[in-house]
Amino acid sequence: MTRAIRAVVVSAATMAATTAYGGTDFVSKWRNPDAQPGTFQGKKVVAIFIHKEEALRRGVEETLASELTRRGAQGVPAYTLIPTAELRDEEKAKARITASGAAGVVALRLVGQQSEVSSTPGMGYVGPYYGGFWGGYYGYSWGMVYDTGYVRTDNVFHVETLVYSLEQNKLVWAGQSKTTNPDSADELVKKLVSKVADEMKKQGLIQKAK
């Protein structure tokens, strides 16, 4: 195999090993054992995405607020309460949220993004020698079959989720999620916030009070 042909084959094999959406899952979860039982059912819960990009932040907050509302809370995007100029002022942001009558806050923050590369090496498979067939050529050509292997790159995003009870002034639940190869930012957001909202319901934070 010439160098040129080998380069084409390796390139094609690499392109064929396309990345696939690996889903969103929580890799770690924690619930505060000191928090009192409670629920956000029917109460205002502020959705905050801590990010510098304004348009992205608003989009994530709207999506999360909508998912929380679908599950029984009253989701409120933080940008509707806190002016951009006051976002980093803790006291002013706190005052705005308190004045809204919110019972809780769900905060999301991107804490890491990296590319993970995996590969398998090319292998040589040695077969039997067919010396009497076509002068040995046919046997020789099939005796060394080259497998290029593959190289795969996965894009992985880690997002931190924190759920606060403002009524108790405590962090009641936390988790870190991992999303692999989302097709777009919208897909990442939708899958993530759906997981967050489902987890809150599972933990009894937005279920109906008994």
C-alpha positions in Angstrom: 0.0 0.0 0.0 1.5 3.3 -1.0 1.6 6.2 1.4 -1.0 8.2 -0.6 -3.5 5.3 -0.6 -2.9 4.6 3.1 -3.5 8.3 3.9 -6.8 8.2 2.1 -7.9 5.0 3.8 -7.0 6.3 7.3 -8.8 9.5 6.6 -11.9 7.7 5.5 -11.9 5.4 8.5 -11.5 8.4 10.8 -14.4 10.2 9.2 -16.6 7.1 9.5 -16.0 6.9 13.2 -18.4 9.9 13.7 -19.3 11.1 17.1 -22.7 10.1 18.5 -24.8 11.8 21.1 -24.1 10.0 24.4 -26.9 11.5 26.4 -27.0 13.4 29.7 -26.5 11.8 33.0 -25.7 12.9 36.6 -22.3 11.6 37.6 -22.7 12.9 41.2 -25.6 13.8 43.4 -26.0 15.1 46.9 -28.9 15.9 49.2 -28.6 18.0 52.3 -29.4 15.7 55.3 -30.0 18.8 57.4 -32.6 20.3 55.2 -36.2 20.1 56.3 -38.7 18.2 54.1 -40.5 20.6 51.8 -41.8 21.1 48.3 -41.8 23.8 45.7 -45.1 22.6 44.3 -47.1 25.7 43.2 -44.4 28.1 44.4 -42.1 30.4 42.6 -38.7 28.9 41.7 -36.1 31.2 40.1 -34.0 29.6 37.3 -30.5 31.0 37.1 -27.8 30.2 34.5 -24.5 31.6 35.5 -22.9 32.6 32.2 -21.4 35.8 30.7 -23.2 35.4 27.3 -26.5 37.3 27.7 -28.5 35.6 25.0 -27.4 32.1 26.0 -28.1 32.8 29.7 -31.6 34.0 28.9 -32.4 31.1 26.7 -31.3 28.5 29.3 -33.2 30.3 32.1 -36.4 30.4 30.0 -36.1 26.7 29.2 -35.4 25.6 32.8 -38.2 27.8 34.1 -40.6 26.2 31.6 -39.6 22.7 32.6 -40.1 23.5 36.3 -43.5 24.9 35.5 -44.5 21.8 33.6 -43.7 19.8 36.7 -45.7 21.7 39.2 -43.6 24.7 40.3 -43.8 28.3 39.0 -40.6 28.7 37.1 -39.3 32.2 36.8 -36.3 33.1 34.6 -33.8 35.2 36.7 -33.3 37.8 33.9 -37.0 38.9 34.4 -36.2 39.8 38.0 -32.5 40.9 38.0 -31.2 43.6 35.6 -28.0 42.7 33.8 -26.1 45.5 35.6 -27.0 43.9 39.0 -26.2 40.3 38.2 -22.9 40.2 40.0 -24.1 42.3 43.0 -25.1 39.6 45.5 -27.1 41.9 47.8 -29.1 43.5 45.0 -29.8 40.2 43.3 -30.8 38.7 46.6 -33.2 41.6 47.2 -34.8 41.3 43.8 -35.4 37.5 44.3 -36.7 38.0 47.8 -39.1 40.7 46.7 -40.5 38.4 44.0 -41.7 36.0 46.8 -39.7 33.0 45.4 -39.4 29.9 47.5 -36.4 28.5 45.8 -33.6 28.9 43.3 -32.1 26.5 40.8 -28.7 27.6 39.6 -26.8 26.0 36.6 -23.2 26.6 35.8 -20.9 25.1 33.2 -17.9 23.9 35.1 -16.0 22.1 32.4 -15.7 21.2 28.8 -13.1 19.0 27.2 -12.4 16.7 24.2 -11.9 13.0 25.0 -9.9 11.1 22.4 -10.1 7.3 22.1 -8.6 5.0 19.5 -7.8 1.5 18.5 -4.4 0.8 16.8 -4.1 -0.7 13.3 -3.6 -4.4 13.3 -1.9 -6.8 10.9 -3.6 -10.1 10.4 -1.3 -12.9 9.1 -3.0 -15.6 7.1 -1.7 -18.9 5.5 0.5 -18.9 2.4 -1.1 -20.3 -0.7 2.1 -21.0 -2.7 0.5 -23.0 -5.5 -2.2 -20.5 -6.4 -1.4 -17.8 -8.9 2.3 -18.2 -8.2 1.8 -17.3 -4.6 0.6 -13.8 -5.2 -3.0 -14.3 -4.3 -2.1 -16.0 -1.0 0.5 -13.3 -0.2 -2.0 -10.4 -0.9 -4.6 -11.9 1.4 -2.0 -12.9 4.0 -1.4 -9.4 5.2 -4.7 -7.5 5.6 -4.3 -4.1 7.2 -6.9 -2.7 9.5 -6.6 1.0 10.1 -8.4 1.1 13.4 -10.2 4.3 14.3 -9.8 7.6 16.2 -12.8 9.1 17.9 -13.1 12.5 19.6 -16.0 13.1 22.0 -17.0 16.5 23.2 -18.0 16.4 26.9 -19.7 19.1 28.9 -20.0 19.1 32.7 -22.7 21.3 34.4 -23.2 21.9 38.1 -26.7 22.2 39.4 -27.6 23.7 42.8 -31.1 23.8 44.3 -31.6 26.3 47.2 -34.5 26.6 49.5 -34.9 30.3 50.2 -37.4 29.5 53.0 -34.7 27.6 54.8 -31.8 29.6 53.3 -30.0 26.3 52.6 -28.6 24.3 49.7 -31.0 21.3 49.6 -29.7 19.4 46.6 -26.7 19.4 44.2 -25.5 17.4 41.3 -23.0 17.4 38.4 -24.1 16.2 35.0 -22.1 15.0 32.0 -23.4 15.5 28.4 -21.5 13.9 25.5 -21.6 15.1 21.9 -24.8 17.2 21.9 -25.7 18.2 18.3 -26.2 21.8 19.4 -26.4 24.1 22.3 -30.2 23.9 22.2 -30.0 20.1 22.5 -27.6 20.3 25.4 -29.9 22.8 27.2 -33.1 20.8 26.6 -31.6 17.5 27.7 -30.0 19.0 30.8 -32.9 21.0 32.1 -35.2 18.1 31.6 -32.9 15.9 33.6 -32.7 18.6 36.3 -36.4 19.0 36.6 -37.0 15.3 36.6 -34.4 14.9 39.4 -36.1 17.6 41.5 -39.4 15.8 41.1 -37.8 12.5 42.0 -36.3 14.0 45.1 -39.7 15.3 46.2 -38.9 18.9 45.8 -41.8 19.7 43.4 -44.2 17.0 44.2 -47.6 17.8 45.8 -47.4 18.3 49.5 -49.1 15.6 51.5 
